[in-house]
């Protein structure tokens, strides 16, 4: 503590013996604690009540407190002053036989103690300096604790074996585990969802045991068993020799963000009205199906379906009824495809495409086309309306009618228009179209 800092110190001495007060004042001067202008650095109170009033009127930097006062004694004296001035360091003054009481006073909130008759000015100055330093450190620690307890992200401190030593309230809100439940438990035992493979954790441990920060995303499990997505950063904490002693983990629940991303992705690849795959997702699945068929020398069928007599529904009953009809059509079409690998997509308007990714022969597409036409022939009950429609289907088969995405889509579309010309409510293969046209 330099001289300018010493001059700023104000000391409240609560002592009922004038002789002891005079000795303290002399020691304060010898310790280099000077007057603040015309003001003596020492403020005197001879009773606890006077000390409480003096502290409330002008909060001192340090309190020297006699544990035996006319109106109070023992730990009650410390507790009363600590309540009035919780952020001011208290140094208690005790008699020669009061060591146990002095130690109890430390537990009650005092920073230090001095035994009357057994200290000189240097001991007093040192006690005051140490008390101020400790108080400043405790204030900083309190600030750090408050900051860690108020942040939105979960924070964990573990030992080198990943055993939890401390967690903040955000961790409890995120996982459902209280601090008491968490301390002493291994993070892997408590939070592991089983969604990450051993290689994931091996890479993580290789990173942090090498002294590097690890950042990633994973799925963890809450106390109630539910799963959540988490962004996790783990930082090693080392001692003065560079040895890792602890790990600090910062955890953020990103479940909502992930759900939003999935919704955006879904909307980008699905028709908003029917929730069927759109042209983009259909093209991707058709590309994958063709790649698989090339490897396996398999067969793929693409069916282009256009509704017959849909426009009069919109014109006479309105677009709201038309939209409800399209939703019902989508459900019926989905019920007609035989495998999960098959896709029913809506390109827009009343145009649908059915991808049969794995068929043994072209004739298998005929079976599905018959189911589709039969499903559409059954009347649709939309509110009070009984609506009858049908469909026209064009079929293109890989590899006979094309070997890439756009070619198969184009040829299936051409075949569908020939089905329309053939009287509707029927299907046509692209091969039949080319033979009829003399190609």
C-alpha positions in Angstrom: 0.0 0.0 0.0 1.6 3.3 -1.0 1.4 6.6 0.9 -1.3 8.1 -1.2 -3.5 5.0 -0.6 -2.8 5.1 3.1 -4.0 8.7 3.4 -7.4 7.7 1.9 -8.1 5.2 4.7 -10.7 5.9 7.3 -10.8 3.6 10.4 -13.8 3.2 12.7 -12.5 2.1 16.1 -15.3 0.7 18.4 -13.5 0.5 21.8 -14.7 1.5 25.2 -11.3 1.9 26.8 -9.8 5.4 26.1 -6.3 4.0 26.9 -6.6 1.3 24.2 -8.0 3.9 21.8 -5.0 6.2 22.4 -2.6 3.3 21.7 -4.4 2.5 18.5 -4.3 6.1 17.3 -0.5 6.2 18.0 0.0 2.9 16.1 -2.1 4.2 13.2 0.2 7.2 12.9 3.3 5.0 13.2 1.9 2.7 10.5 2.0 5.7 8.1 -1.8 6.3 8.0 -2.0 10.1 7.9 -4.7 12.7 8.4 -7.1 13.3 5.5 -6.8 17.1 5.4 -7.9 18.2 8.9 -9.7 15.0 9.5 -8.3 12.3 11.7 -8.3 8.9 10.0 -9.6 7.3 13.2 -13.3 7.7 14.1 -14.1 6.6 17.7 -17.2 4.9 19.1 -17.3 3.5 22.6 -20.4 1.4 22.2 -21.9 -0.9 19.6 -24.8 1.4 19.2 -22.5 4.4 18.5 -20.4 2.2 16.1 -23.5 1.2 14.2 -24.6 4.9 13.9 -21.1 6.0 12.8 -20.9 3.3 10.1 -24.3 4.2 8.8 -23.5 7.9 8.7 -20.1 7.5 6.9 -19.0 4.0 5.8 -15.4 3.5 6.9 -12.7 1.6 5.0 -11.8 -0.6 8.0 -13.5 -1.4 11.4 -11.4 -2.2 14.5 -14.0 -3.9 16.8 -13.6 -4.7 20.5 -15.5 -7.9 21.2 -16.3 -6.8 24.8 -18.4 -3.6 24.8 -20.8 -2.1 27.4 -23.8 -2.9 25.2 -22.6 -6.0 23.4 -20.1 -8.8 23.6 -18.9 -11.9 21.8 -20.1 -12.9 18.3 -23.2 -10.8 18.5 -21.0 -7.8 18.2 -19.4 -9.0 15.0 -22.7 -10.1 13.5 -24.3 -6.8 14.2 -21.5 -4.8 12.6 -21.3 -7.2 9.6 -25.0 -6.7 9.0 -24.6 -2.9 9.0 -21.4 -2.9 7.0 -21.2 -6.2 5.1 -18.6 -4.9 2.6 -16.2 -3.4 5.2 -13.4 -5.6 6.6 -13.6 -6.1 10.3 -10.6 -6.7 12.5 -11.6 -7.8 16.0 -9.7 -6.9 19.1 -9.7 -9.6 21.8 -8.2 -10.3 25.2 -5.3 -12.7 25.7 -7.5 -15.7 26.5 -10.0 -15.2 23.7 -8.4 -17.1 20.8 -11.3 -19.5 20.4 -13.7 -16.5 20.3 -11.5 -14.7 17.8 -11.6 -17.8 15.5 -15.3 -18.0 15.8 -15.5 -14.3 14.9 -13.6 -15.1 11.7 -16.3 -17.6 10.9 -19.0 -14.9 11.6 -17.5 -12.5 9.0 -14.4 -10.8 10.5 -11.3 -10.6 8.3 -8.7 -10.8 11.0 -8.0 -10.4 14.8 -5.5 -8.8 17.0 -4.8 -9.7 20.7 -4.7 -6.6 22.9 -1.2 -6.0 24.4 0.4 -8.4 21.8 0.7 -6.2 18.7 2.8 -3.2 17.7 2.2 -0.6 15.0 3.7 -2.8 12.2 1.3 -5.6 13.1 -1.6 -3.2 13.0 -0.6 -1.7 9.7 -0.1 -5.2 8.2 -3.5 -6.4 9.5 -5.2 -3.3 8.0 -3.4 -3.8 4.6 -4.1 -7.5 4.4 -7.8 -7.0 5.4 -8.2 -4.4 2.6 -6.5 -6.6 0.1 -8.6 -9.6 1.1 -11.8 -7.6 1.0 -10.9 -6.4 -2.5 -10.3 -9.9 -3.6 -13.5 -11.1 -2.0 -15.4 -8.3 -3.7 -14.0 -9.4 -7.1 -14.8 -13.0 -6.4 -18.3 -12.0 -5.4 -18.6 -10.1 -8.7 -17.2 -13.1 -10.7 -19.7 -15.5 -8.9 -22.6 -13.1 -9.6 -21.5 -12.9 -13.2 -21.2 -16.7 -13.6 -24.5 -17.2 -11.8 -26.3 -14.7 -14.0 -25.1 -15.7 -17.5 -27.6 -17.4 -19.8 -25.1 -20.2 -20.7 -24.5 -23.2 -18.5 -21.1 -23.4 -16.9 -19.4 -26.4 -15.5 -16.1 -26.8 -13.7 -14.8 -30.4 -13.6 -11.6 -32.0 -12.5 -9.3 -33.7 -15.0 -11.4 -36.9 -14.9 -14.6 -34.9 -15.8 -16.1 -35.1 -12.3 -18.2 -32.1 -11.7 -17.0 -29.7 -9.0 -19.3 -26.7 -9.6 -22.2 -25.6 -11.9 -24.1 -22.4 -12.3 -27.9 -21.9 -12.2 -28.1 -21.9 -16.0 -26.8 -25.4 -16.0 -29.6 -26.4 -13.7 -32.2 -24.7 -15.9 -30.8 -26.4 -19.0 -30.4 -30.0 -17.6 -32.8 -30.2 -14.6 -29.9 -31.3 -12.3 -29.3 -29.1 -9.2 -25.8 -28.2 -8.0 -26.1 -30.7 -5.2 -27.1 -33.5 -7.6 -24.4 -32.6 -10.1 -21.3 -32.2 -7.8 -19.3 -35.4 -7.6 -20.8 -37.0 -10.7 -19.1 -37.7 -14.0 -20.5 -35.7 -16.9 -20.6 -38.7 -19.2 -22.6 -40.7 -16.6 -25.1 -37.9 -16.1 -25.7 -36.3 -19.5 -24.7 -38.9 -22.1 -27.5 -39.4 -24.6 -25.9 -42.2 -26.6 -26.2 -40.2 -29.8 -22.5 -39.6 -30.2 -20.2 -42.5 -31.0 -17.0 -43.3 -29.1 -14.9 -41.7 -31.9 -16.6 -38.4 -31.2 -15.6 -38.4 -27.5 -12.1 -39.7 -28.3 -11.4 -36.8 -30.6 -12.8 -34.4 -27.9 -10.6 -35.9 -25.2 -7.5 -35.9 -27.5 -8.0 -32.2 -28.0 -8.5 -31.1 -24.4 -5.9 -33.4 -22.9 -3.4 -31.8 -25.3 -4.2 -28.4 -23.7 -6.3 -27.1 -26.5 -9.9 -25.7 -26.5 -12.5 -28.0 -28.0 -15.7 -26.6 -29.5 -18.6 -28.6 -31.0 -22.2 -29.6 -31.0 -23.8 -32.7 -29.5 -27.0 -34.2 -28.2 -27.3 -34.5 -24.4 -29.9 -35.9 -22.0 -31.7 -33.9 -19.3 -32.6 -35.3 -15.9 -36.2 -36.1 -17.1 -34.7 -38.1 -20.0 -35.5 -35.7 -22.8 -32.9 -34.8 -25.3 -31.6 -31.4 -26.3 -29.1 -30.0 -28.8 -26.1 -28.3 -27.2 -23.2 -26.1 -28.3 -20.3 -26.9 -26.1 -16.9 -25.3 -25.5 -14.4 -27.0 -23.1 -11.3 -25.1 -22.0 -8.4 -26.7 -20.0 -7.2 -24.9 -16.9 -3.5 -25.4 -16.0 -1.4 -24.7 -12.9 1.8 -22.7 -12.8 3.7 -25.6 -14.3 1.4 -26.1 -17.2 -0.3 -29.2 -15.9 -4.0 -29.5 -16.5 -6.0 -29.4 -13.3 -9.5 -28.6 -14.3 -11.8 -28.1 -17.3 -14.3 -25.3 -17.7 -17.3 -26.2 -20.0 -19.6 -23.5 -21.4 -22.9 -25.0 -22.6 -25.6 -23.5 -24.7 -29.0 -25.1 -25.4 -29.4 -24.7 -29.2 -32.5 -26.9 -29.5 -34.7 -24.1 -30.7 -32.1 -22.9 -33.2 -31.8 -26.4 -34.6 -35.5 -26.8 -34.8 -35.8 -23.4 -36.7 -33.0 -24.5 -39.0 -34.8 -27.8 -39.7 -38.1 -25.9 -40.3 -36.4 -23.6 -42.8 -34.8 -26.6 -44.5 -38.1 -28.4 -44.6 -39.9 -25.3 -46.1 -37.1 -25.0 -48.7 -37.7 -28.6 -49.9 -41.4 -29.1 -49.4 -44.6 -27.8 -50.9 -46.3 -25.5 -48.4 -49.8 -26.6 -49.2 -49.5 -30.4 -49.3 -46.1 -30.8 -47.4 -45.0 -33.1 -50.2 -41.4 -32.8 -51.6 -41.1 -30.0 -54.1 -39.2 -29.9 -57.4 -35.8 -29.3 -55.7 -36.1 -32.3 -53.3 -37.6 -34.5 -56.1 -34.6 -33.7 -58.3 -32.2 -34.6 -55.5 -33.9 -37.9 -54.8 -34.1 -38.7 -58.5 -30.4 -38.0 -58.9 -29.6 -40.4 -56.0 -32.0 -43.0 -57.4 -30.3 -42.9 -60.8 -26.8 -43.1 -59.2 -27.9 -46.2 -57.3 -29.5 -47.7 -60.3 -26.3 -47.3 -62.4 -24.3 -49.1 -59.7 -26.8 -51.9 -59.3 -28.0 -52.0 -62.9 -31.5 -51.4 -61.6 -34.6 -49.8 -63.0 -36.3 -46.5 -62.0 -39.7 -45.3 -63.0 -40.8 -41.6 -63.0 -44.6 -40.9 -63.3 -45.9 -37.4 -64.2 -49.5 -37.0 -63.0 -51.9 -34.2 -64.0 -55.4 -34.0 -62.6 -58.3 -34.0 -65.0 -61.1 -31.4 -64.6 -59.4 -29.6 -61.7 -59.7 -26.1 -63.2 -63.6 -26.2 -63.0 -63.3 -26.9 -59.3 -61.4 -23.7 -58.7 -63.6 -21.7 -61.1 -66.9 -22.9 -59.6 -66.2 -23.6 -55.9 -63.2 -21.3 -55.3 -59.5 -21.7 -54.6 -60.1 -22.6 -50.9 -62.0 -25.7 -51.9 -59.4 -26.4 -54.6 -56.6 -26.3 -52.0 -58.5 -28.7 -49.8 -58.9 -31.0 -52.7 -55.2 -30.9 -53.5 -54.4 -31.9 -49.9 -56.7 -34.9 -50.1 -55.2 -35.9 -53.5 -51.8 -35.8 -52.0 -52.8 -38.1 -49.2 -54.4 -40.6 -51.6 -51.3 -40.6 -53.8 -49.0 -41.2 -50.9 -51.1 -44.2 -49.9 -50.5 -45.8 -53.3 -46.7 -46.0 -53.4 -45.4 -49.3 -52.1 -42.0 -48.4 -50.5 -40.6 -45.7 -48.2 -37.9 -45.1 -50.8 -40.6 -44.0 -53.3 -41.5 -40.3 -53.5 -44.7 -38.4 -54.2 -43.9 -34.8 -55.1 -45.9 -31.7 -56.1 -44.5 -29.5 -58.8 -47.2 -26.9 -58.5 -50.8 -26.4 -59.5 -52.4 -29.8 -60.1 -49.1 -31.5 -61.2 -47.6 -34.3 -59.2 -44.7 -36.6 -59.8 -44.2 -40.1 -58.4 -40.7 -41.5 -58.2 -40.4 -45.3 -58.0 -36.8 -45.6 -57.0 -36.4 -49.4 -57.0 -38.5 -51.6 -59.4 -37.6 -54.8 -61.0 -39.2 -54.1 -64.4 -41.2 -51.4 -66.2 -44.4 -53.4 -65.7 -44.2 -52.7 -61.9 -45.0 -49.1 -62.8 -48.2 -50.2 -64.4 -49.5 -51.7 -61.1 -48.8 -48.4 -59.3 -50.4 -46.3 -62.1 -53.5 -48.4 -61.8 -53.7 -47.8 -58.1 -53.2 -44.1 -58.6 -56.0 -43.8 -61.1 -58.4 -45.9 -59.0 -57.6 -43.7 -56.0 -58.5 -40.5 -57.9 -61.7 -42.0 -59.4 -63.3 -42.3 -55.9 -65.3 -39.1 -55.2 -63.8 -36.5 -52.8 -66.0 -35.2 -50.0 -64.8 -31.6 -49.3 -67.2 -29.9 -46.9 -70.7 -30.1 -48.5 -69.3 -30.8 -51.9 -69.0 -34.2 -53.6 -66.2 -33.8 -56.2 -65.3 -36.2 -59.0 -62.0 -35.9 -60.8 -59.5 -38.2 -62.5 -55.8 -38.2 -63.5 -53.6 -38.6 -66.6 -50.2 -40.2 -66.1 -47.1 -40.2 -68.2 -44.4 -42.8 -67.4 -40.6 -42.6 -68.2 -38.3 -45.5 -67.2 -34.6 -45.5 -66.7 -32.6 -46.5 -68.7 -34.9 -46.9 -71.7 -36.3 -43.4 -71.7 -33.4 -41.4 -70.3 -30.5 -41.6 -68.0 -30.4 -38.2 -66.3 -32.8 -36.2 -64.2 -34.1 -33.5 -66.6 -34.4 -35.9 -69.5 -36.6 -38.3 -67.5 -38.8 -35.4 -66.2 -39.2 -34.1 -69.7 -40.1 -37.5 -71.2 -42.6 -38.3 -68.4 -44.2 -34.9 -69.0 -44.5 -35.6 -72.7 -46.0 -39.0 -72.0 -48.6 -37.4 -69.7 -49.8 -35.1 -72.5 -50.3 -38.1 -74.7 -52.4 -39.7 -72.0 -54.6 -36.5 -72.0 -55.0 -36.8 -75.7 -55.9 -40.5 -75.4 -59.0 -39.6 -73.4 -57.7 -38.8 -69.9 -58.0 -41.1 -66.9 -55.3 -43.3 -68.3 -51.5 -43.7 -68.4 -49.0 -43.8 -71.2 -45.3 -44.8 -71.4 -42.9 -42.6 -73.2 -42.0 -45.6 -75.4 -45.6 -45.8 -76.6 -45.5 -42.1 -77.4 -42.4 -42.3 -79.5 -43.7 -45.4 -81.3 -47.0 -43.7 -82.1 -45.1 -40.7 -83.4 -42.9 -42.9 -85.5 -39.7 -41.9 -83.8 
